């Protein structure tokens, strides 16, 4: 585990907003403390409730409730797709299309991986834009409209552009898996919140070319997203 499992970005009487480091499991993994355990210890607060999760490879924004009541409210909001989530990813391969929508049912594959199906009974739905950063490196801005396991990783794999460093889905070996929870927007008890957090781990994410692209994006919720 990295020296710091997370950075505290925002503290509210009802929740904490953390920037999770890549390579950190959500729950304890053998002798390795998980994110929740690290947060309780570092924040001196045993009364913490998870309301959503990030894969081990994924860095970025994660909400942690400070009471069971807030956890229930936020959990219902996540389940009802009322919380807007946006992610960044990098790939060293050109996608099948530069922007659009990926939709399909998902089924378990081999070795812990998932695969996208052509059927649409209960589909994983992902909208995305992509931007060329330099030859052989493309930035993706992704908006999941459902909450399936490995949804974004499978979506980019389906576009022949697996995430850089995501070995499970055929991504090229790198210093990290290049998937980052970039922005959140939600309402809690009548109060509106919006957060954007640029990635701070990974040579390619912190490069000048990636930083320049992110500065030019604007707020993700203001973009004209492809139709669902």
Secondary structure, 3 states (H helix, E strand, C coil): CCCCCEEEEEECCCEEEEEECCCCCCCCECCECCHHHHHHHHHCCCCCEECCCCCCCCEEEEEEECCHHHHHHHHHHHHCCCCEEEEEEEECCCCCCCEEEEEECEEECCCCCEEECCCCCCCEEEEEEEEEEECCEEEEEEEECCCCCCHHHHHHHHCCCCCCCCHHHCCCCCCCCCEEEEEEEEEECCEEEEEECCCCCCCCCCCHHHHHHHHHHCCHHHCCCCCC
